């Protein structure tokens, strides 16, 4: 009987580890997809907007360069935000317990 109860504890522990791994994978995938859309918008909008304004105002390439600088700053901000969020999410356990 003692052997069967210890096997059950190991099985539960294995299931818990598997559930935690799947939870972390899910979080990672969610954060990666969220970040990819944010990065696409932050990069495309200022650069294309600067290019189109350059064509309209005949100021090539200055507004495109300004758009690229704005895009670079936006990328840095999004990466910082994502890393901060990942540190908080992956540090705290799923169910709030310390085990």
Long-range contacts (C-beta under 8 A, 24 or more apart in sequence): 19-94, 20-93, 20-94, 23-94, 24-90, 27-86, 27-89, 27-90, 28-86, 31-82, 31-85, 31-86, 31-89, 34-82, 35-78, 35-79, 35-82, 38-78, 39-75, 39-78, 42-71, 42-74, 42-75, 42-78, 43-71, 43-74, 43-75, 46-70, 46-71, 46-74, 47-71
